[in-house]
Amino acid sequence: MSICAVVIAEVRGEGGVAAHQQQGGADEAPEGPGRGSIHGGQTLSALCVSAAATREEAREQALVAADARFSLRTGRPMRFRDPATLDAAYRAEVERYLERDTAIIVGTYDEVAQALSSFAENHGTEEVMLISYIDDVEVRTRQYAELAARLL
């Protein structure tokens, strides 16, 4: 599996991509799941992740994405807000939503790496694009580097 971590252009000198490893050329179809698909065997999945040294830190980071997704689900305008700005009652709703929302993979670096590996294996995915809504560029880049170290 290769990883393409999407990072906003704030990442200095890296052209917006923090970690990427290309598997084969356009004419090469890798062995295994996905071979023979309309894409010549190359399957890409984009997954929203929040990984950190602790589950608590990862969960806090994930609140930005959870708030945006919860807003869409409840007919509110989607915004990307700092969780510290949410009032206590609304934040509690977003936290409950995050517990049920399986679209955001949340956990320690090892837990998220394992979830990504399992997803790729179960779905025949050769490349996973990671999407994260962490405002702090250094924290987001560290997350991608930690995951890449465990997966590549």
C-alpha positions in Angstrom: 0.0 0.0 0.0 1.2 3.5 -0.7 0.1 6.6 1.1 -0.7 10.0 -0.4 -1.1 12.5 2.5 -2.9 15.6 1.4 -1.6 18.7 3.1 -2.6 22.2 2.4 0.1 24.2 0.5 1.3 25.6 3.8 3.8 22.8 4.0 7.0 24.5 3.2 8.5 23.5 -0.2 6.8 20.2 -0.4 4.2 21.1 -3.1 1.3 20.2 -0.9 2.2 16.5 -0.5 3.9 15.4 2.8 4.2 11.7 2.1 3.8 9.8 -1.1 5.2 6.6 -2.6 4.3 5.6 -6.1 3.6 2.0 -6.8 4.3 0.9 -10.4 3.7 2.9 -13.6 0.4 3.5 -15.4 1.1 0.4 -17.5 1.8 -1.9 -14.6 -1.1 -3.7 -12.9 0.0 -5.0 -9.4 -0.8 -8.5 -8.3 -3.6 -9.0 -5.7 -6.9 -7.4 -5.0 -8.1 -4.8 -7.5 -6.2 -6.4 -10.4 -8.2 -6.2 -13.5 -10.3 -3.3 -12.4 -11.1 -0.6 -14.9 -8.2 1.4 -13.4 -5.6 -1.2 -14.4 -5.5 -2.5 -10.8 -4.7 0.8 -9.2 -7.3 1.5 -6.5 -7.3 4.6 -4.4 -9.4 5.4 -1.3 -9.5 8.7 0.5 -10.0 8.4 4.3 -10.3 11.0 7.0 -7.9 10.3 9.9 -7.0 11.8 13.3 -4.0 10.1 14.8 -1.9 11.1 17.8 0.3 9.7 20.6 -2.8 9.2 22.7 -6.5 8.5 21.9 -7.5 11.6 23.8 -5.3 13.9 21.7 -6.5 12.2 18.5 -10.2 12.6 19.6 -9.7 16.3 20.3 -8.1 16.8 16.9 -11.0 15.0 15.3 -13.6 17.4 16.7 -13.0 19.8 13.8 -14.0 17.2 11.2 -16.8 15.8 13.4 -18.3 19.3 13.9 -18.3 19.9 10.1 -19.9 16.5 9.4 -22.4 16.9 12.3 -23.4 20.3 10.9 -24.0 18.8 7.5 -26.1 16.0 8.9 -28.2 18.3 10.9 -28.8 20.9 8.2 -26.5 23.6 9.6 -23.9 25.4 7.6 -20.6 23.5 7.5 -17.8 25.3 9.2 -14.4 24.3 10.4 -14.2 25.7 13.9 -11.7 25.4 16.7 -13.3 23.0 19.2 -12.4 25.5 22.0 -15.0 27.9 20.6 -17.9 25.4 20.9 -20.3 25.9 23.8 -20.4 23.0 26.2 -23.9 21.6 25.1 -23.1 21.7 21.4 -19.6 20.2 22.0 -21.2 17.3 23.9 -23.4 16.7 20.9 -20.4 16.7 18.5 -18.5 14.3 20.8 -21.5 11.9 20.9 -21.7 12.1 17.1 -17.9 11.4 16.8 -18.4 8.2 18.9 -20.9 6.9 16.2 -19.3 8.3 13.1 -17.2 5.6 11.4 -16.1 7.9 8.6 -13.3 9.4 10.7 -10.6 7.0 11.8 -9.5 8.1 15.3 -6.9 6.7 17.5 -3.2 6.4 18.4 -0.7 6.2 15.5 -0.5 2.4 15.8 -4.3 2.0 16.0 -4.9 4.2 12.9 -2.1 2.5 11.0 -3.7 -0.8 11.7 -7.1 0.4 10.7 -5.7 1.7 7.4 -3.9 -1.6 6.7 -7.0 -3.5 7.4 -9.1 -1.2 5.2 -6.6 -1.5 2.4 -6.5 -5.3 2.7 -10.3 -5.8 3.0 -11.1 -3.5 0.1 -8.2 -4.3 -2.3 -6.9 -0.7 -2.1 -3.3 -0.1 -3.2 -3.2 3.6 -2.3 -4.8 5.4 0.6 -5.1 9.2 0.5 -5.2 10.6 4.1 -7.4 13.7 4.8 -7.1 15.5 8.1 -8.6 18.7 9.4 -5.9 19.6 11.9 -5.2 23.3 11.8 -1.6 23.1 13.1 0.6 22.3 10.1 3.4 20.9 12.3 1.0 18.6 14.1 -0.7 17.5 10.9 2.7 16.8 9.2 3.9 14.8 12.2 0.7 12.8 12.1 1.4 11.9 8.4 5.0 11.1 9.1 4.2 8.9 12.0 1.6 7.0 9.9 4.0 6.7 7.0 6.7 5.3 9.2 4.3 2.5 10.3 2.8 1.8 6.9 5.5 2.2 4.2 
